[in-house]
Structures are given as C-alpha cells and as structure tokens.
C-alpha cells in the first residue's frame, strides 16, 4: 500500500506584528475583551505589496529545505487559500514559477479554514493513485485584505501567514503502524453559507468583498462538527483518543479548541496551540502550528498526529498522520 509520508515542514509569517493594544487604537476593543473571547494576543499582518504567493513561496522553500529536497523533486503543488493573488490563474502556479519548477502540475483548493485539510487529502489521493510521488501542500492567506477594520467582531480574529508540508510516496503494509497519512475525512454543508462568508465576488458584486460572520452560531457548529469528525476518524482506523499523541486543530479560537478537546477527553498537554500569537490564519493555521511543533521538538517521528479544521461553507475535515 502506498502511503504519503511527511518528509518536510516549513512556514512563513510576515514581519509586522499587530497586538491587541494596536487594535484598540483603531476599533472599540480591549486586550481583555479579545483574549477572553478568542485567546488571541497578537497576529501577523502582510506588508503592503506582500502577496499570498509571496508568503506561500517562502513557506514552500522552508519545507523543501527541511526535507532536503529541491523543486526538481516535486511533481505536484496543492495550495489552499481563500485569498488568492488574482481571480486566476491559481496562486499555486505563481508558487510553481517562483520555485523555478517547469514540470508537474499545480492548482488551488478553496475550502476557507478547512482548506489545508482538503489540500492534504487531495495530495494524498494523487499519491496513492500513483499520479504523484512528491507533493508540496501549502496553506497560505492574506486575510487582512478582506477584513472590515471597523467590525470588532471579526477584525480582531484573523491574520496572515503560510505553512507547507512535503509529502512523499512510500510503501506501507496497510496497518496503523505505517508512517504517513492513515486516513482523511472531509465534509461540507452549504445550508450554513450566511453564518460565515465574504460579501463579494466576480459574479455577484464584481468586488472582493469583506468577511462577515455570526460568531456565536459558528462556534456552536464548530465544537459539534469537529468533535464528530475526530470520532469518525478514529473509528475508521479502530483507534481511541488516548492513542493520539498530538491534536493539531485549526487555530480559530481558544474556546473552540478547548471545547473540542474536552469532548474528546484530551488534556491540554496534547493540544498544539498557536492561536495566541498567530491569530486565525484560515488555511494556513494548521500547517503553521505543525511547523512550530515540529521545529521545537514536540512532534517527533512515529507519533500519531490528528489534524482537524472547520471553515466557511460550512466545510470541515480531519486527517490522521503517523509522523
């Protein structure tokens, strides 16, 4: 059985840091209000002229360096983003060009905050089908460009960044002892469009639009959906929550993360938390958290890592990986 093994991990965060105190100068909010409701203390914001593809390229380069590979080794790029450089072509193609890669294929995936999980599942299936041997999976966002900076309910939450993994095909025996992606699970429910969306687009308003969210309703669905998909994932491979070494959730809100962990009976010592200093970077949040936790030695080879996310659409999903 072919498995998709994680052989490299990288990230990039813009230099500019926006603290809660900075936000209090431009919108009616306080550090205490933001921390109490989200756990966020600061976030990174892209510089003027710094594009999603710029962030993605730097994360991809870092992941390739970490893997000891070059762009010549890559035959697939899947980039998850809700904030592409342009309506078309795909931001992934800009990254492909930036890497100097003239072979293989590259495309974007759009599932908002679940985008990286969707991209990971897509790349995994290309690898298992034998259509790719080495894949770059990237989550990159410049969410600061679609925020209404007068809406304190949303502008304090979202931020910019990029993270990337390198996957490589390797033979496995088909058991849970294999390294690599063990299972992925994706879901969506379009009935909940109005709870989290951007009020613009090429075919509707011919503008980019701004992010709109009903936070309480999103919170309620998130805790239930994420706990359910994690249980579904564990059931698919006949494993239990106590066999998970690390839960790496979408970094949307500390209260959502804590609620999901409680439903699963997981202690906080098993949860990778970066929302406090990254904010919600949408499709970039899971790979950014992975990059941090692998770089500091928390996530080690052989450990079982559970990834999960939920975003606008609604979309949600999970991936179970033996590192």
C-alpha positions as CSV (number, residue, x, y, z in Angstrom):
1,X,0.0,0.0,0.0
2,X,1.3,3.4,-0.9
3,X,1.5,5.9,2.0
4,X,2.0,9.7,1.9
5,X,4.9,10.3,4.3
6,X,5.6,13.8,5.7
7,X,9.2,14.5,4.9
8,X,9.4,18.2,5.4
9,X,7.6,21.1,7.1
10,X,8.0,24.9,6.8
11,X,6.3,28.2,7.5
12,X,6.5,31.9,7.0
13,X,5.0,34.8,8.9
14,X,5.0,38.4,7.8
15,X,7.3,40.7,9.8
16,X,4.6,43.1,11.0
17,X,3.0,42.1,14.3
18,X,-0.3,43.7,15.3
19,X,-1.0,43.4,19.0
20,X,-4.3,43.8,20.8
21,X,-3.2,47.2,22.1
22,X,-2.6,48.3,18.5
23,X,-6.1,47.2,17.6
24,X,-7.6,49.1,20.5
25,X,-6.3,52.3,18.8
26,X,-8.4,51.7,15.6
27,X,-11.5,49.9,16.8
28,X,-13.6,49.8,20.0
29,X,-12.0,46.9,21.8
30,X,-9.5,46.0,24.6
31,X,-6.9,43.4,25.1
32,X,-9.0,41.8,27.8
33,X,-12.1,41.6,25.5
34,X,-10.1,39.9,22.7
35,X,-8.2,37.4,25.0
36,X,-11.4,36.4,26.9
37,X,-13.3,35.7,23.7
38,X,-10.6,34.2,21.5
39,X,-7.3,33.7,23.3
40,X,-5.5,35.9,20.8
41,X,-2.9,38.3,21.9
42,X,-1.2,39.2,18.7
43,X,-1.1,38.4,15.0
44,X,1.0,38.9,11.8
45,X,-0.1,41.2,9.0
46,X,1.3,41.2,5.5
47,X,3.2,44.2,4.3
48,X,1.9,46.5,1.6
49,X,2.6,44.7,-1.7
50,X,3.3,41.3,0.0
51,X,1.1,38.8,-1.7
52,X,-0.3,35.4,-0.7
53,X,2.0,33.8,-3.2
54,X,5.0,35.5,-1.6
55,X,4.1,34.0,1.8
56,X,3.4,30.6,0.2
57,X,6.7,30.6,-1.7
58,X,8.7,31.3,1.4
59,X,6.9,28.5,3.4
60,X,7.4,26.1,0.5
61,X,11.1,26.9,0.3
62,X,11.4,26.3,4.0
63,X,9.6,23.0,3.8
64,X,11.8,21.8,0.9
65,X,14.9,22.8,2.8
66,X,13.7,20.9,5.8
67,X,13.0,17.9,3.6
68,X,16.5,18.1,2.0
69,X,14.8,18.3,-1.4
70,X,14.6,20.8,-4.3
71,X,11.8,21.9,-6.6
72,X,13.2,19.4,-9.1
73,X,11.9,16.6,-6.8
74,X,8.3,18.0,-6.7
75,X,5.7,16.9,-9.2
76,X,2.6,18.3,-7.5
77,X,1.7,21.5,-5.7
78,X,-1.7,21.9,-4.0
79,X,-2.2,25.3,-2.4
80,X,-5.2,26.0,-0.1
81,X,-6.2,29.7,0.1
82,X,-9.3,31.9,0.2
83,X,-7.3,35.0,-0.5
84,X,-5.6,34.3,-3.9
85,X,-3.4,36.8,-5.7
86,X,-5.9,37.0,-8.5
87,X,-9.2,35.5,-9.6
88,X,-7.0,33.4,-12.0
89,X,-4.5,31.9,-12.6
90,X,-4.1,29.7,-9.5
91,X,-1.8,31.1,-6.8
92,X,-0.2,27.7,-6.9
93,X,1.1,28.4,-10.4
94,X,2.8,31.6,-9.1
95,X,4.5,29.5,-6.5
96,X,5.5,26.9,-9.1
97,X,7.1,29.7,-11.1
98,X,8.8,31.1,-8.1
99,X,10.4,27.8,-7.3
100,X,11.7,27.6,-10.9
101,X,9.6,24.4,-11.4
102,X,8.5,23.9,-15.1
103,X,7.3,20.3,-14.7
104,X,4.4,18.6,-12.9
105,X,1.2,20.4,-12.1
106,X,-0.1,22.9,-9.6
107,X,-3.6,24.1,-8.5
108,X,-5.5,25.8,-5.7
109,X,-8.1,24.4,-3.3
110,X,-10.7,26.7,-1.7
111,X,-12.4,25.5,1.4
112,X,-11.6,28.5,3.6
113,X,-10.3,27.5,7.0
114,X,-10.6,23.8,6.2
115,X,-8.6,24.3,3.0
116,X,-5.3,22.8,4.2
117,X,-7.1,19.6,5.3
118,X,-8.8,19.4,1.9
119,X,-5.5,20.1,0.1
120,X,-3.7,17.4,2.2
121,X,-6.5,14.8,1.4
122,X,-6.3,15.7,-2.3
123,X,-2.5,15.4,-2.5
124,X,-2.7,12.1,-0.5
125,X,-5.1,10.7,-3.0
126,X,-3.0,11.7,-6.0
127,X,0.0,10.0,-4.4
128,X,-2.0,6.8,-3.5
129,X,-3.3,6.7,-7.1
130,X,0.3,6.8,-8.4
131,X,-0.1,10.1,-10.2
132,X,2.4,12.0,-8.0
133,X,5.5,10.9,-6.0
134,X,6.4,14.1,-4.2
135,X,3.9,16.8,-3.3
136,X,4.0,20.3,-1.8
137,X,0.9,21.0,0.2
138,X,0.6,24.7,1.2
139,X,-1.9,26.8,3.2
140,X,-1.4,30.5,2.7
141,X,-3.6,33.5,3.4
142,X,-3.6,37.3,3.5
143,X,-6.9,37.6,5.3
144,X,-6.1,41.1,6.4
145,X,-7.0,42.2,2.8
146,X,-10.7,41.1,3.2
147,X,-11.4,42.3,6.7
148,X,-13.7,45.1,7.7
149,X,-11.4,47.0,10.1
150,X,-14.5,48.7,11.7
151,X,-16.0,45.4,12.7
152,X,-14.5,44.4,16.0
153,X,-16.2,41.0,16.0
154,X,-14.0,39.9,13.0
155,X,-11.0,42.2,12.5
156,X,-9.5,41.1,15.9
157,X,-9.5,37.4,14.9
158,X,-8.0,36.9,11.5
159,X,-4.4,37.3,10.3
160,X,-1.8,36.4,7.6
161,X,0.7,33.6,7.2
162,X,1.7,30.4,5.3
163,X,2.7,26.9,6.1
164,X,3.7,23.9,4.0
165,X,4.3,20.2,4.1
166,X,6.2,18.0,1.7
167,X,4.7,14.6,1.1
168,X,6.5,11.7,-0.5
169,X,5.2,8.3,-1.6
170,X,6.5,5.3,0.4
171,X,5.4,1.7,0.6
172,X,3.5,0.7,3.7
173,X,1.9,-2.5,5.0
174,X,-1.6,-1.0,5.3
175,X,-1.6,-1.0,9.1
176,X,-1.8,1.8,11.7
177,X,1.9,1.3,12.3
178,X,2.7,2.7,8.9
179,X,4.2,6.2,8.8
180,X,2.3,8.8,6.8
181,X,-1.3,9.7,6.3
182,X,-3.5,7.0,7.8
183,X,-6.9,8.4,6.9
184,X,-8.7,11.6,5.9
185,X,-12.3,12.7,6.2
186,X,-14.0,15.7,4.5
187,X,-17.5,17.2,4.9
188,X,-19.5,20.2,3.9
189,X,-23.0,21.6,4.4
190,X,-23.9,24.6,2.2
191,X,-27.0,25.4,4.2
192,X,-24.9,27.5,6.6
193,X,-23.5,29.9,4.0
194,X,-24.9,33.0,5.7
195,X,-23.1,32.3,9.0
196,X,-19.6,32.9,7.6
197,X,-18.9,34.3,4.1
198,X,-17.4,37.2,2.2
199,X,-19.9,39.6,0.7
200,X,-18.4,40.0,-2.7
201,X,-17.1,38.1,-5.7
202,X,-16.6,38.3,-9.5
203,X,-20.1,37.0,-10.5
204,X,-22.0,38.8,-7.7
205,X,-20.7,42.2,-6.9
206,X,-17.6,42.4,-9.1
207,X,-15.7,43.4,-5.9
208,X,-13.5,41.4,-3.5
209,X,-15.9,42.0,-0.6
210,X,-15.4,41.8,3.2
211,X,-15.7,38.9,5.7
212,X,-18.9,38.6,7.5
213,X,-19.6,36.2,10.4
214,X,-22.2,35.3,13.0
215,X,-19.7,34.2,15.6
216,X,-21.9,32.5,18.2
217,X,-23.5,30.3,15.6
218,X,-20.2,29.4,14.0
219,X,-18.9,28.5,17.5
220,X,-21.8,26.2,18.2
221,X,-21.5,24.3,14.9
222,X,-17.7,24.1,15.2
223,X,-17.5,22.3,18.5
224,X,-20.0,19.7,17.5
225,X,-18.7,19.2,13.9
226,X,-15.1,19.0,14.9
227,X,-15.7,16.5,17.7
228,X,-17.8,14.3,15.4
229,X,-15.2,14.2,12.6
230,X,-12.5,13.3,15.0
231,X,-14.6,10.4,16.4
232,X,-15.3,9.4,12.8
233,X,-11.6,9.4,12.0
234,X,-10.6,7.3,15.0
235,X,-13.4,4.8,14.3
236,X,-12.2,4.4,10.7
237,X,-8.8,3.1,11.8
238,X,-10.1,1.4,15.0
239,X,-8.1,3.7,17.3
240,X,-9.1,5.6,20.5
241,X,-8.4,9.1,21.6
242,X,-5.8,8.0,24.2
243,X,-3.6,6.8,21.2
244,X,-3.3,10.4,19.9
245,X,0.0,12.0,20.7
246,X,-1.0,15.4,19.4
247,X,-4.1,17.2,18.4
248,X,-3.3,20.0,15.9
249,X,-6.6,21.9,15.4
250,X,-7.4,24.8,13.2
251,X,-6.4,27.8,15.3
252,X,-9.7,29.8,15.1
253,X,-10.5,30.4,18.8
254,X,-9.1,29.0,22.0
255,X,-12.6,28.4,23.3
256,X,-13.4,26.2,20.3
257,X,-10.2,24.3,20.7
258,X,-10.7,23.8,24.4
259,X,-14.3,22.6,23.8
260,X,-13.3,20.1,21.2
261,X,-10.5,18.7,23.4
262,X,-12.9,18.3,26.3
263,X,-15.4,16.4,24.1
264,X,-12.6,14.0,23.2
265,X,-11.3,13.7,26.7
266,X,-7.9,15.1,25.6
267,X,-5.7,17.0,28.0
268,X,-4.3,20.4,27.1
269,X,-0.8,18.9,27.2
270,X,-1.7,17.0,23.9
271,X,-3.0,20.1,22.1
272,X,-0.8,22.3,19.9
273,X,-2.0,25.9,20.5
274,X,-0.7,28.8,18.4
275,X,-3.8,31.0,18.1
276,X,-2.5,33.3,20.9
277,X,0.4,34.5,18.8
278,X,-0.8,33.7,15.2
279,X,-4.5,34.6,15.3
280,X,-6.8,32.8,12.9
281,X,-4.8,32.4,9.6
282,X,-7.5,30.3,8.0
283,X,-6.0,27.7,5.7
284,X,-2.5,28.5,7.0
285,X,-3.3,27.8,10.6
286,X,-2.8,24.0,10.7
287,X,0.5,23.9,8.8
288,X,1.8,26.9,10.8
289,X,1.0,25.0,14.0
290,X,2.6,21.8,12.6
291,X,5.8,23.7,11.6
292,X,6.1,25.3,15.1
293,X,5.5,22.0,16.9
294,X,8.0,20.1,14.8
295,X,10.7,22.8,14.9
296,X,10.6,22.9,18.8
297,X,10.6,19.1,19.1
298,X,7.1,18.5,20.4
299,X,6.1,16.4,17.4
300,X,8.5,13.6,16.8
301,X,8.8,10.8,14.3
302,X,6.5,7.9,15.0
303,X,3.9,9.9,16.9
304,X,0.2,10.0,15.9
305,X,-1.0,13.4,15.0
306,X,-4.6,14.4,14.4
307,X,-5.4,17.4,12.3
308,X,-8.8,19.0,12.1
309,X,-10.4,22.2,10.9
310,X,-13.7,23.9,10.1
311,X,-14.4,26.8,7.8
312,X,-17.0,28.8,5.8
313,X,-19.2,26.8,3.6
314,X,-19.6,25.1,6.1
315,X,-16.6,22.8,5.4
316,X,-14.8,20.6,7.9
317,X,-12.4,17.7,7.9
318,X,-9.7,15.8,9.6
319,X,-6.5,13.9,8.8
320,X,-4.7,11.3,11.0
321,X,-1.0,11.1,10.4
322,X,1.8,9.0,11.9
323,X,4.7,11.4,11.8
